[in-house]
Structure formats: structure tokens, C-alpha cells
Amino acid sequence: MAGLGSVCSRRLAGFVSLLLLVFMAVIGSASPDAATGANETLRRPSGHSLDDSHHPRNSSEHRKAFPVLAFNYEHVSKPFVISLWILLALLMKLGFHLIPRVSHIVPESCLLIFVGLLVGGIIKAMDQTPPVLDTKLFFLYLLPPIILDAGYFLPIRPFTENMGTILVFAVVGTLWNAFFIGGMMFAVCQIEAAQVGHVDLLSCLLFGSIISAVDPVAVLAVFEEIHINELLHILVFGESLLNDAVTVVLYHLFEEFAHEGTVTVGDALLGVVSFFVVSVGGVMVGFIYGVLGAFTSRFTSHSRVIEPLFVFLYSYMAYLSAEVFHLSGIMSLIACGVIMRPYVEANISHKSYTTIKYFLKMWSSVSETLIFIFLGVSTVEGPHNWNWIFVIFTLILCLLSRVLGVVGLTFIINKFRIIKLTKKDQFIVAYGGLRGAIAFSLGFLLTDTEKKDMFLTAIITVIFFTVFVQGMTIRPLVELLAVKKKKESKASINEEIHTQFLDHLLTGIEDICGHYGHHHWKDKLNRFNRKYVKKWLIAGDRSSEPQLISFYNKMEMKEAMMLVESGSAAKLPSLASALLNIHRAPPKQRAIPSISKTREQEIRKILRANLQKTRQRLRSYSRHDLFSDPFEDSMSEIRFRKQRVQMERRMSHYLTVPANRQETPSARKVWFEPGQ
């Protein structure tokens, strides 16, 4: 019966989705004139015209009846259609996950594009104009939530450790793909059978710059479903994020050259300078807005409700400010999210953090779904200029350039990497170079109608091949090649502490050897952050006081306030019970702590940040002098030992006391003495 019920519910969900498709097509294609005419018809009684308006109003024959029900669709047409599109996207996403057989075979992006093709076909069959994925709609409203979600929750450690490899793939690899595809397509255009001899070299290079970049939306949609290991995921996804600067510069450069018709050496040098301006400028804009957002969060302790809005608005303003100057908006969003997150999370409440997390996930998921649906609808709308030779050679050259670029660059990169990229890793990186809506939107910006239609047709073909063929086959290939997958379970506290211990150990080894490597500069940056930056961007004592001590003092103050309010008459739970939510164990047994998931995450974060912080007795090693730290000279060792003994005595007293022990007034008095 349960199986029959689930089948019926799935059929019902499919039937409701189909009805929504038809209803949306009818409503979305309704003529405004018809709606206006119907509205006027319903508002005026039959047989009366506007010419009768000069008759007296008190006449019972011509008196207009009060409208009980009216129809004015034009007034709410835009928000109504937008809501229907979002509702359709969410229903398709929900239905996709209700059918596990389909979700294990077909990626979600493929199904959404198919739904878009179906909706576009229905609207086209009704002789109406389907909505198209407008460039402004994509770049200003749909793309920023996806990039902000990826940048704000970007895994910093693997990203920074593989920064060199990612930059090589993003910059050198994208340049290789653009020039290789553009040059070879110009040679293809010289074939008489292709009948595209009017396409010049600069137009081919412009086309190569559009089709060469890996799309972050498509990569996220496919790689998150196959749960690939963290190294391969960060390599492909990091490349798709950082190649935005190269794509923007090449697109504007070749578009300008195509209009001018000539290229000089000075123009090429200005193009190189423009790349650094676009990339570094985008990062600087994001850095400024990230610092402003972190500084603003210092003063939101009395208005917790508006804390998430500052995160969203500062990030979106960083993206728009970068787009104003034709800088890299994607790199600006990433920099803003990375800079803002650690300081904002230290200032805002836990509820605000949860709101930011789930709202970003929801917003990016809806945007991603709408992008793929609109991509399918835009494919139906056209117009298309199909050229077999141009399209087939574009597809072949995209695959060939990707393979040659990854293999050639990996051969060079492996000479400098400690952990080498294997043949399997190279295959996944090359096979995961998916194209998506960014290429389509850039092609949609072209002005030459004849070339634009042919380029868009080839771009859509490449997108469909990479999303459908490569996206559907990458999961079986990963399982066939036995590629290492992502570790689902989180690292234990022991693993995290030992990882930090190894970082400190390697930093010390680099200092002793006099080698200024990755760990040395990371340690310098952390010291500068603790000494200067946190004082300005983190509110209260959290910037200077160790987090573990701060949390302990907060709980102790809470216990003291409860004791004062109760007048020392009521029995209060011990500090350990308040801290760890300890449930009383049976008599003659030690109390075993039972920790909730939320509190476990808080304690894990505190321990990870504080347990491995050793006191540095000496300054960094120098081959010329070795003097003791003045701060260490002024610190009293006796005082430190006394504080440590008091802390151990207090914690051991409340963690080892038997469950059936009754507290006496004298015990309470001793517990609350100031010296303890």
C-alpha cells in the first residue's frame, strides 16, 4: 500500500506540473489588449458607451452598478508571471528529487533544460513569443546569488593551497582555448563548402573568447551531484570562477578590434594591462565592500533583524560597482564574501548566521533553476542559423583544445606540486570543462545579426552537448575509473587539532631554515589579523580575549545572575551541566555528557580555534640575533600556573562529582567564592 501510495503521489505531482505548464503558457502569452478590453467590458454594463457619460448621475436608468467583481490582469501581470516561473522551477526541482531513478541517471540541469524546451514549445505552438534569457536579467539578477553563495562558503584552505594550479588553468588555459579555437575556426571558415568566408579572423577570435570559458553554474550543477573529491572539485570550480577576468577582457578586446578592423602592438599591450586592471580591480572592489560589511556588523548587536541584509546588500553592491567600471564582478563577489565572512560571523547572532546560510542556498538554487529553464525556452525561440560544418568543427575543437590544454599544463604543473595530478585526475578536469549560460549571454550581446545567429546556434549546441552528454556520463565514468569521492563525514576534533599542529610545526621549520614559504606568510597574516584587524572589525572582547575563556566567563556570569535572582534558595544546575547539557546518570556512575548537535558545533568551533594555541616564548628565528620577547619577560609565570590550577580544579570538580551527591549551602558558598 505504501508503494502504491507513493506511485499515486508521483503521478499526481506530474499531473499538477503539466497543468501548471499549460496554465503558465496561457497566462504568459495572454495579450495585454485582450486583458484591457475584458477589463473595460466588465467595468461597463452592456449597451452603454463612453458617450453616455454626460447623462445625469442620479438617473436610475443610466446609473452604473457597483462592481462586485472585476478583472484587471494587466495590473499584476509581471509579478504574476514571475511568481509562476519561480513556482514552476520549484515544482520541477521537487519532482526531480521525488524520482530517485531519474536523479541517479539524469543531472538536474538536463531535466530543467528539457522542461524549458517543453514550455517554449507550448508557447510557440500557441503562436506567441516565448520569453528569452535576457543578458541584463542574467548578469544582474540571476548570476550574482549563485556566485555569492559559492564565494561566501568557499573552502578557503583547499582553495589557497591550490591557488597556483587554479590560476594556471584559469588564465593560461583560457587564453589557450580562446586563441586555439579562434585560429582553427578561421581556418575552417576558409573552406568553400562551409560558405562562411565572410567571417574574418577577429570575429573568429571573438567567438573563441566566448566559447572557451568554463561555466561556474554548469560546473556547480553537475559536480555537486556526483560528490567528487575536494581537490578535483576546487580545481574545476576555481577555474570557472577565476577565468571571468580573462573572458571579460578578451570579449571586450576582440569586440572593439572587430569594429575597428585593425590591431596594433599598442592595442595588444593595452589588452594585457586591461587584464590586470579588470582582475585586480575587481578583487579590490570586493575587498573594500567586504571590510565595510564587516565593520558595519560591529554595531548590529541591538538590531539583530537587519544583520543578514547587510551581508546581501554589501555583496550585491560590490558586484554592481565592479560592473560599472567593466571590472570582474564575479571576482569582486568572491573577494567580498571571503573577506566578510570570518568577521561577520564573529559579530552576528547564531540565528542571523542560519538565516544567511539558508537564504543564500535557497536564492542560488532558484536562480540556477531559472537559468536552465530559460536556456531551454530561449533555444526554442531562436533565431538559428544552422551550418553543419561550423557547428561540428566548433564542438570538436572545444573538446580537443580542452584535452590538449589540461594535459600540457598539468605536465608543467606537476613539476612544482607535491601531490601530483594523476591521469584520472586530468581526465576528470578535462571532461568537467562544461559550458553554460554565460557563453549564451555573451553571444546574445553581439550586434552583427548574421554572425550572431550562427554563433548562437553553435554555442547552444556546445552547451547542450556538455550538459547532456558529458553531464550524464561523468558519474558512470567516475565510478568506472574508481576516482576518489568526497568524504561525507566531517573531520574529528582530533584531526583538526593535529592539522593545525602540523601547520605550526611547518611554520617553525621554515623559520629555522630561513625559508619564507607558504606557512611562514600564512602565520604572518594570522598575527597581523589578530593584532590589528580584529580590533577594528570585531566588536567587544571577542577581538582580544581567547574565545574559550570568553565563553566560559559568559556562562559563569549567567550562573551568578541566576543565583542572585533566586536568592540562593533554589538549587541551580552546575556550570558543566549548563555548558554541556549533561543528563543525570544512574547512581554510583559518572555523569556522561550528552551534547546537542548545535552545541556540539559551537564547542567544536571553540576548541578548534583555541586548544592548539601554544604560547610563543621566543621571537621568530633569526640567524643574526636571538633575544627573548619583552612581552614574555613581563609575564608572571607564577600567575599563569595559578590560573591554570584554578581552572583545572573548577572543571574537575563539576565534571567528576557523582550524580546522586547533594549540594550543601557550604558547598554552594565555596563554589561562588571570588577566588575560585
MOSUL-V531970 format. One record per helix or strand of 3 or more residues. SS is the DSSP state (H for helix, E for strand). FROM is the first residue (numbers start at 0). TO is the last residue. If there is no record, write none. Layout:
SS FROM TO
SS FROM TO
This chain:
H 1 27
H 31 42
H 49 53
H 72 97
H 99 104
H 107 124
H 134 151
H 155 160
H 162 188
H 191 193
H 200 210
H 215 225
H 229 241
H 243 259
H 264 298
H 303 323
H 328 346
H 349 380
H 387 412
H 422 430
H 436 443
H 448 479
H 492 512
H 517 536
H 539 542
H 546 565
H 574 579
H 596 609
H 629 633
H 636 655
H 664 670
